Every structure is written in structure tokens, then in C-alpha cells.
Amino acid sequence: MPIDNRLVPHTLADHAAQLPGAWKRVLAAPEPAQALRAVIAYVEQRLADGATVYPARPLRALEDLAPHQVRVVILGQDPYHGPGQAQGLAFSVPDDCRTPPSLRNMRKEIARDEPGSAVSGNDLSGWLAQGVLLLNTSLTVEDGQAGAHAKRGWERVTDALIAAVAADPAPKVFMLWGAHAQAKRGLLPPEGGHLVLTSNHPSPLSATRGPEPFVGCGHFGRANAWLRDQGQAPIDWSTGRGGAQGELLG
């Protein structure tokens, strides 16, 4: 039986209120604050109408990771829309879920970059604990309806979060896969000292196509080489839920 990952009424506002102070300050600015109020009202109305909304913790990617702790940003589009899938972390699903095609290609790319590395599981929360922000640009979705909550205000909220991470002076890697993620490049300062890696989306529909195929992009290895050059520990991409190395969080 899949994990119950449905959002229940009156929890989204509480979830936002419990975020670390740095994120709450970002979201208190007028534009994201207005957008967040609007999207919370919309989600609550959809729940009242009987819609099934995922995930249970839409803001999970922000719960234990402050902007200055982010070392790598991987942007997704919106959560998985099936029961038991979405966890509030882009591209991540529970270990007992069938591996989504995009995540399967990501795991293959890691194995290509780091031969002999055993990529364990589908739950990527071990990356979060190492400073990898797995952020979708829309943070809720309805059962069986991809993109159901797009253009309802989430994008203005997550744009503010991305811009705040990019404005932090600590060097970071931004992995922008596909046109949707690459459209966020304008949120990054042109001379921000960050590494920006672009390719097609890892979905099988685009992973092997030009002009920048995801397959063979080498992003995971390139990110680690760059982090080492910055004097930082590399990301252990093989780590799943069970044992993050280079732990950032207490």
C-alpha cells in the first residue's frame, strides 16, 4: 500500500509558519507574501471541493536547509501526481515506489560520472542533508493532473526563494535542466560566482536530444569537481535516505 502523501486541510499555512527564519523573511516580502496567501487560499478551496492534493509537506525542501547552507540547486517543475509518490523534494519518491523515468536517467548519469558508485534508492533526502536544494517551481498538484496548480501563485513564491539562494555569496551549483528550469536563469546574478550547468530535461522524451542532451552531460561529476575547487566537500550522490555523508544539519 502506498504511503499516504495527501495534503490535508489547514496544514499548508502551518507548514509555512514553521519554516526556518531565513526562508520566512524571504516570504515576508510583499510580492511573495501576497502570492503565498493566494496559493494557500486556492489550495484550501480545492481541498474543500474534494480534490486530492499532493504532497503532504509541500515545503519540505526548505524545512532543514537555510539559504546559506545550499550548495547545489536542482530545479523541477511540479510534484509527481500519483498516490504515494511526491515527497516535497524535486525528482524524489519513496524507496518502495517504482523509479520515475527522469530519476532513472539521473541515476544512470551518476553511475556514468562516478563508475562503481552504487546509487541507492529513490528517496533523495540524503542529498538534502548535504546542501542540495531539490525545489519544484510549483509545490502542489492534484491527483492525476500534472501541472494542476501551475500559474496559481507558486511560481512567484519559488522565484523569490531561488533569487534569495542566488543572492547568498557562498558559491553554489545551479543545475538547470530543460527550458522551464533554464527560464529561471534570469533570477541568478550575472557575476554571482556560481556554477550554472544547463542541459535538456532528464525525461526520456528529451534526455538524448540536442542541443544539450542530458545523457552524457556529466553534471554530477562537474559539480563535485567545482565544489572541490571551492574548497568544499563533494556531494555523495550515491547516498539515499539512510546515510548522508558530509552532514550539514544537526
N, C-alpha and C positions, 0 to 999 in steps of 0.2 A: 504494500500500500504506500503511495507517495506521501511524503511529508506534507502536512497542511501548511501551505505558504500563502494563504489568503490574507489580505488586509481586512481587518475588522473595523467597524465604525469607531470614530472618535479617538483613533490612535495616532494618526499622522501628525496632528498638531503637537501631541505629547512627544512624539519622536523628535520633531524639530526642536522642541524646547529643551531636550536632553543632550543636544549636540555639544561638543567642546566649544568653549567660549570664542575661539578664533573664528570658527565657522558661523557662530551666531552673530558675531559682529559683521561679517560679510553679508549675511542675510538680513541684517537690520537696516542696510542702506535702502533708500526709498524704492528704487525700481525692483530689486529682488524681493523686498518685503511685500510690496503690492502683488507681485506675481505669485509669491508663495501663498498669500492669503487667497488669491483667486483659484489656484490649483487645489488647495485644500478644500475650498468650498465646492469645487466641481467634483472632486473625488468623493466627498461625503454625500453629495447628491446622487452620484451614480450608485454608491452603496445603498442608499435609501431606496433607489429604484430597483434594487435586487441584483445589480451587476456583481460579478465575481471579479475582484481586482487583485492583482499580484504586484510586488511581493509583500510579505507581512511587514518587512522592515525596509521601506524604500530608501532610507538614508543610511543604510548600513555601511557603505563605503566610507562615510565620514565619522563614524562613531568613535573610533580609537586612533585616528590619524589626523593630526593638526597640519595645516598647510606647510609649515616649515619642516615637517618630517617626511613630506612627499619627496621621493627620489625619481620615480618613474610614473608617468601618467599614460594609461591605456584607455582610450575613449570608445565606448559602444554607443548604440543608438537608442534602443529601448529594451525593457526586460523581456525574457522569454515568456510566452503567453500560454504555457501548458501547466497543468497541476503539478506541484512538487518541483518545479524547475527553478524559477527565479529566486535568487538569494539576496538581491540588493547589491550584487557585485557584477560588473560587466563581464560577460562571457562565462561566468562561473555557475555551475549547478552542483547539487549534492553528488557525492561519490557513487551512490546507488542509482543515479539517473543514467540513461543512455547518453553517451557523449555527443553533444551537438556538433554538426559538421564544421562550423568555424573553429570551435575549440579543438576538434580533431586535427585540423590543419595547423593550429598553433602548436600543438604538442609535437607534431611531425617536424615543424620548423625548429623547435627547441632541440630535438634529437639530432637534427642536421647540424645545428650550430655547436652543440656540445656532445660529440659522439660518446656513447657509453652512458650518458645520463639517463636515469630511469625516471621518466615523468610520471609521477604517481597521482592518480585520481583526477576527478573533475572539479573538486572544490578548491578554489584558488585563494582561500582565506590565508594560507601560508604566505602568499605574495603580499597581501595587505600588511601583515605583520613586519614585512621588510621595507615598507615605504612605497609600495606600488598602489597607486590610486586607480581603482577599477570603476570608472564612472560612466554610467549611461547618460545621455543628454536628456532623455525623458525617463522619469523614475518610477512610473506606474503604467500598467497595461491591463486590459480586460481579457478574460478567458477566451482564447481562440481568435483574438483580434489584434494582430500586430499593428503597432502604431496607433492604437485607440486613443491614447492620451497625448499624442503629439500635438503641438501648437495649442496647448491649453494653459501654458504658462511655465511648464517645467524648463523649457529652453532658456528663458530669461534667468531662471534660478541657477541652472547649471553653468550658463555663460559667466555669471558672477563668480561662481566657485572656481572655474578654470582660470579666469583672469586673476583671481587672488593668488592661486598657486603660482601662476607665471610671474606675478609681480614680486614674489618672495625671492631674495637674492641668491639663495642656495641653488647651485646648479642642478638641473633636472633633465630627464629624458622625456620627450613627448612622442609617443607612437601614434601617428595619425593614419589610420587605415581606411581607405575609401573616401569618396567625395564628401560624405556627411561629416566625418571627423576632420577632414582637411579644411572644410569651411570654417573651422574654429581657429585656424592659424592666425587670423587677424586679431585674436584675443591675446596673442603672445607678443611681448615687446620685441622689436626687430633686433635689438642688441642686448638680449636678456641673458646671454651667457649659457643658454640651454642648448641641448642637442635635440633637433627635430628630425624624426625619421618618418618618411611617408611611403606608402605602397597602396596597392589595391586592398580591398577588404578580404579577410581570410575565408569568407564564404566560398564554397565550391563554384558558385556562379561567376566569381570574379578572380579567384586566387591565382589562376595561371594566366590571366590576360594582361596585356600591356595597358598603359606604358610602363607601369611599375608592378610587376607580379608580386603577390605576397609570397608565393612559393619561391624560396631561394633568396629572400630579401636579407636574411642574416640579421634581423633587427635585435634578436635577443643577445647574440654574441657581440654585436656592435655596441649595444647599450652597456654591457658589462665591461668591455674594453674601455669605453669612455669613462664609466664610473671609476675604474681603476686609475685612469689618468688624472681624475679629480681627487685622488687620494681616498676614495670611498670603497667600501667592501662591495663586491659584485652581488647581484641577486642570485639566489639559489632557485632557479626556475623549476627544478625538479621537485621542489618541496610542495606538498599539498597541505591538507588541514592538519596533519599530525605532527609536524616538526619543523617550524620555520627556523632557519639559521639567520644570524645577524639580527636578532630580535630588537625592534625599536621600542616596543611598548611594554610597560610593566603590567 
